[in-house]
Amino acid sequence: MSTTAVLPQPVLTAIRTPEAAVRRYRQSWSNIAIIAALVTITTIILLVNLHGYPTVQDDEGTYLSQAEWVRAHNALSPYTYWYDHPPFGWMQLAALSWIPIFHDGPLTVAAGRGIMVLYADVSVVLLYLLACRLGLRRIFAVLTVLLFVGSPISTTFLRQVYLDNLAIPWLLAAFYFASTPRKHLWHYVLAGLLLAGTVLTKETTAVLLPAVALAGWQSSYAKTRDFASVGFWSGFFLICLVYPLMALLKNELFAGPGHVSLQKAMEFQFFERAGSGSVFDPSSSAHSTVLGWFYLDKWLLILGAVCGLIALFVRRLRPIGLVVLLLGITLLRKGYLPQMFIIVALPFLALCMGGVVDQTWSLAQRLGKPARWVGEGGLLVALTAGFLALAIVWQPGVSRAFISSNNDEHAEAVAYLRSPAIPRDSRVVVDNTVWQDVYHAGFSSPWRTIWYYKVDLDSAAKKELPGGWRDLDYIVLTPFMRQDISTLGLTTMATAVEHSQVVARFGTGPAAVEIREVTK
Amino acid sequence: MLSAIVSAAIVVIALTLFATSGANLWWMLYAWRTPETYQGTFYLPAVREPCHSFSIIVPARHEVEPVLRATVARLVDQTHPRVEIVLAVGHDDPSTVEVAEKIAASYPGLKISVDHSEVKNKPRQLNTALADCTGDIVGVFDAESLAARELLVHVDEVFQANNADVVQGAVQLINFQSSWFSLRNCLEYYFWFRSRLHMHAQKQFIPLGGNTVFVRRAVLNEVNGWDGNCLAEDCDLGVRLSALGRKVSVAFDPGLVTREETPDTIYALVKQRTRWNLGFIQVLYKGDWRKLPTRRARSLAQFTLLQPMSQAFSGLVLPIALLTAVIGKFSMIVTLISFLPALPTIAMLGFDVAALRAFGQDYSFHVRARDYARLVFFMPVYQLILSWAAVRAAFRFFSGNFEWEKTAHVGAHLSTPAIADDAA
């Protein structure tokens, strides 16, 4: 009898057998211990001198003040929200920044960095789990995490309140579920949802879509792949759609007179924003950005990139290699290249290194007996030597993170503004590193404590400041602000600075923060 | 104040719709959840010797000869050695009786059972025919369905291997290119028999189908056969057997499905759907599902029996709720929540496309780009048709009209070219 019902062999993944369950149970305790240790190490590396290093940045304050506005004023920003980024990132900040340790202190921005430590901890857990899921031996999964958090570039950037840091756990979780060994439909839907969370946290991560999709494609079962794909993409698109839908409901989807719009913001981000030039052109800002990264740590970047290319040839590592490749292409494309671009790459660079080491180890094990011992031994020596070498080159960077005090000037300026020295009905122009502090010191309106950027660029400025620079009373001039006024060509601000004199100065040299009174 | 009440109402409605359509979507996708569930939906390879005898009832009413003859021919042609066929007809339908006698003349051993009930319907004809059955297992085949040659051998295997009391085989509408609504109708069957019913068997509550369903005769006699007053006698039987904890197996294989035709007009479809909806409400109302062993199974029963109605009404409520939320000045979060139920609906469209592709692969049909376009484009219209049927059913329920509206069979499944080689 011919069988019309031809049964393919049941596909039971190893993970579902009872023996595997017992093994997993035994492993789970040691895994918990490993994870606890990794989280502790990460926390220590980031928490030591968190407020003192690195120098507080304008963007950090922007996100934190927007988070405060979400929480306390049911709005997306103290100023006009103009679709610069999707607001999901600072909504997450808002969910945590009400906790006193995340906003109390000499500098609100520095206190807010505590949230980043939490996010880094979650990232580390997910990175370890993802590494294990990709089949890395546990020792190499641990190595991956240590490479990620040990590099001075991480100890610098992971501390800062950037949307990219908020996006990393979402992205890692999306990869984790897209690589599901159970191939469960729900895991693919979840991967899509998490990826939407990633993109709504930081829109630039959208370039990594193909990499997560590849991970899902590779892990999925051929017979149910179509359904897994639909689950993944509908999870992703339907959640992403919330953003333009929100704009549409506010009648801000399309450009038009008298209002901001998502369309206009997209045009700006994709077409109008000045590119940073080629990374190979020594006079370009992209070049100096890359030099800045190299100054912090070139080893994770170079070794990670090389391993990323190798990873493209190993099936299980291919999606991770693709992340590195896609980010590399973006880097070389001469578009706008902000400093924090590198953040999302860091866990994946580390994972590529760990993965390639694991793959090499597997190759060594395939050799015959004597050759195998030589191979394994050689590899062990090379690894130990490499890790020690890295520890040595990384030591100065990590020490710098542990002992620098870059933010004293800012804190002193804030302390001065908290004193009664300046009348509370003055208009004080600040950058966002101290914006919340000054606002809460009694200059309690976004047009009493004014973010310098808005003086020239907010659509509401004409109404609020009819007299232009003459309506301003004080300027808290930070090094960053001084530079930005000229780069962005903020003319009102430049005139105001010209017509002002120093009333107090904190610190010396280029790091000094000045408080200047506008003379009319 | 009013605005707050309306907001709350919108949120409640939106969340309810979201939960129901989400759950429905999730259950529809059961077969494709994991490789294991996918593999679990198939027939086992028939390795054992057939050990049961079968009595197959073919209820016929107002049937034309070619349709009925084709159905019988496929049953006579079974590779299973012990099959008895009973044609169930009604005494008030002399033309069909005549057709049955003509067919019986060419197949010795074929039985004709004539039902003399005052008011005719399918369950009564089935009960009358049941008395004439002698096989261990009683199967029901609709008059317009084409069985695969090796079906009964495989069904026998499932009875043996799973120690089952009931085996539900898959039925598939196949004339998907006849019209835009036949395409959607075919896909509904595909989702139901390829996927959803397997979930029901696993969760121990199953509304059985009325075609290609096999029950041990002893079990059937124990529950006094079918409910002669129920419009969804098949579903009702499933509920009663589930409540008794009888073991139901569902099995699928593209080569073993029973092929059927879609209703040939929209009105016929609406009539058929009205009958089903009404039947489901009747079964819900009868309350046998209350005897299901677990709370989980009981809620699944309630949900499933109400689903044709809730789905249809959600099709009407959703646009209204959305419109209210967009036009009215509500807070952003209320408006966004009102969009929630649209998510499973849109996602379902994507899964429809995936299912149509799988359908084409399973049955070696060439699915054209045009078919995919039709599938997506006509979704709202089809939804409206379902809503229409639901409104009709609700109206009939409240006016106590439980008349049986029969679907006419024109034989579209016989002319679909792809079936020529299906039993090869």
Interface residues (C-beta under 8 A of the other chain):
Chain A: M1 S2 T3 T4 A5 V6 L7 P8 P10 V11 L12 T13 R16 R182 K183 H184 L185 W186 Y221 K223 T224 D226 F227 A228 S229 V230 G231 W233 S234 G235 L238 V242 L245 M246 L249 K250
Chain B: L29 W32 R33 T34 P35 E36 Y38 Q39 F42 Y43 L44 P45 A46 T79 A148 E150 V153 H154 D253 G255 L256 V326 M332 T335 L336 F339 L343 I346 A347 G350 F351 V353 A354 A355 R357 A358
